[in-house]
Amino acid sequence: MAITVQNFIKLANYYNQTMMVMSAICVQKGGIAMENYVGRFFAADALEYITEYGRRLVASGAPVPPEIDALIKRFAEQFERVRDLATPTQKPFYEMTLEEFEKIMNI
């Protein structure tokens, strides 16, 4: 996927639509909190991808409109709050701390 502003907008729209569906599922299942919904791990991984895409877009030197730059920063701030939910990169279970393992396994 070429790193362009248009592709970033598509990813941002995808993420927003996904979050709306996840919210609707939580309401339909009796009003469970998003923090307790199993899909929160996927959402964190998707947000990590979008945040990295935005970082690469800015680093590429391509002209980024101010509103898109603000959106990139907002996604980065959101990701910092859920960073611990993202799938660890190439980290085997035996190298995880007990706390990391419990968060991944939702214990």
C-alpha positions as CSV (number, residue, x, y, z in Angstrom):
1,M,0.0,0.0,0.0
2,A,1.5,3.3,-1.0
3,I,1.8,5.8,1.8
4,T,-0.5,8.6,0.8
5,V,-2.9,11.0,2.6
6,Q,-5.8,9.3,0.8
7,N,-4.9,5.9,2.1
8,F,-4.5,7.3,5.6
9,I,-8.0,8.7,5.4
10,K,-9.3,5.3,4.3
11,L,-7.6,3.6,7.2
12,A,-9.0,6.3,9.6
13,N,-12.5,5.8,8.3
14,Y,-12.1,2.0,8.6
15,Y,-11.0,2.3,12.2
16,N,-13.9,4.7,13.1
17,Q,-16.4,2.4,11.5
18,T,-15.0,-0.6,13.3
19,M,-15.2,1.3,16.6
20,M,-18.9,2.1,15.9
21,V,-19.7,-1.5,15.3
22,M,-17.8,-2.6,18.4
23,S,-19.7,-0.1,20.4
24,A,-23.0,-1.3,19.0
25,I,-22.1,-4.9,19.9
26,C,-21.3,-3.9,23.5
27,V,-24.7,-2.2,23.8
28,Q,-26.5,-5.2,22.3
29,K,-24.7,-7.6,24.6
30,G,-26.2,-5.8,27.7
31,G,-24.0,-2.7,27.9
32,I,-20.7,-4.3,28.6
33,A,-17.8,-1.8,28.9
34,M,-15.5,-1.5,25.9
35,E,-12.6,-2.3,28.3
36,N,-14.2,-5.8,28.8
37,Y,-15.0,-6.5,25.1
38,V,-12.7,-9.2,23.6
39,G,-12.4,-7.1,20.4
40,R,-10.4,-4.5,22.2
41,F,-7.2,-6.3,21.3
42,F,-8.0,-6.2,17.6
43,A,-8.9,-2.5,17.9
44,A,-5.5,-1.8,19.7
45,D,-3.6,-3.6,16.9
46,A,-5.5,-1.7,14.2
47,L,-4.8,1.6,16.0
48,E,-1.1,0.7,16.2
49,Y,-1.0,0.0,12.5
50,I,-2.8,3.3,11.7
51,T,-0.5,5.2,14.0
52,E,2.6,3.8,12.4
53,Y,1.2,4.5,8.9
54,G,0.6,8.2,10.0
55,R,4.1,8.4,11.4
56,R,5.5,7.1,8.1
57,L,3.3,9.5,6.1
58,V,4.7,12.5,8.0
59,A,8.3,11.2,7.8
60,S,8.0,10.7,4.0
61,G,7.9,14.5,3.5
62,A,4.6,14.4,1.6
63,P,2.4,17.4,2.0
64,V,0.0,16.7,4.9
65,P,-2.9,19.0,5.4
66,P,-3.1,20.4,9.0
67,E,-6.4,18.6,9.8
68,I,-4.8,15.2,8.8
69,D,-1.8,16.0,10.8
70,A,-4.0,16.7,13.8
71,L,-5.8,13.4,13.2
72,I,-2.5,11.5,13.1
73,K,-1.6,13.1,16.4
74,R,-5.0,12.2,17.9
75,F,-4.6,8.6,16.9
76,A,-1.1,8.5,18.4
77,E,-2.5,9.8,21.7
78,Q,-5.3,7.2,21.6
79,F,-2.8,4.5,20.9
80,E,-0.6,5.5,23.9
81,R,-3.6,4.8,26.2
82,V,-4.1,1.3,24.8
83,R,-0.5,0.4,24.0
84,D,-0.6,-2.4,26.6
85,L,-3.4,-4.2,24.7
86,A,-1.6,-4.4,21.4
87,T,-0.2,-7.8,20.5
88,P,3.4,-8.0,21.5
89,T,5.7,-8.2,18.5
90,Q,7.6,-11.5,18.3
91,K,7.6,-11.9,22.0
92,P,7.1,-15.5,23.1
93,F,5.0,-16.3,26.1
94,Y,8.0,-17.6,28.1
95,E,9.6,-14.1,27.9
96,M,6.6,-12.2,29.1
97,T,6.1,-11.0,32.6
98,L,3.1,-12.4,34.5
99,E,1.4,-9.0,34.1
100,E,1.9,-9.0,30.3
101,F,0.6,-12.6,30.1
102,E,-2.5,-11.9,32.2
103,K,-3.4,-8.8,30.1
104,I,-3.1,-10.8,26.9
105,M,-5.1,-13.7,28.2
106,N,-7.6,-11.3,29.8
107,I,-7.2,-12.8,33.2
